[in-house]
């Protein structure tokens, strides 16, 4: 028979997880607390969490191995494929572009390892942590500059069918839509064409979306994705 949580259980659990975060990752307690604000949902079993943590610790900072750690959790698919695609095509960028790509991927890998111990075990919190890292690392390491003249290198990452369910692929597309008119038009045309193959005239709405994006980007400089991913409603825990 399961025990009902007492009023003080959540506070005790947050304190325990916060201490674990500081000890395991050497992050400042304030930083850890930031990722515990949503720690009010159900708790996953220790086995899946331990497997993910072990995977993150044993994976290197270089390469794509770490991005496989979430493949079976919370429907977070695509990080590994995105990493492999970027590294496979890195030789087609100039030296600065190669540096941007490698630094962005390393930023993601280190961020996943550092933040996982701090984040709530609810899938909504884990997804938002991953998506936030994508936005931060892609922007901080200027991935736009590496990709804007070489869109053919990520052609297999911009597919209509990869947009469902929303995940890392959608966050990548959100980022690409901020990389200037040339890239935004390329992404919009590609997705609209693929959509029309499946759903026909219904996808003509992409034309109006593209126009709205152009107008929006001229008047707003927000860090939030242009096609926001709803993560706050998910209350599922790790699987």
Secondary structure, 3 states (H helix, E strand, C coil): CCCCCCCCHHHHHHHHHHHHHHHHHCCCHHHHHHCCCCCCCCCCCHHHHHHHHHHHHHCCCCCCHHHHCCCCCCCCCCHHHHHHHHHHCHHHCCHHHHHHHHHHHHHHHHHHHHHHCCCCCEHHHHHHHHHHHHHHHHHHCCHHHHHCCCHHHHHHHCCHHHHCCCCHHHHHHHHHCCCCHHHHHHHHHHHHHHHHHHHHHHHHHHHHHHHHHHHHHHHCCCCCCCCCCCCCCCCCECC
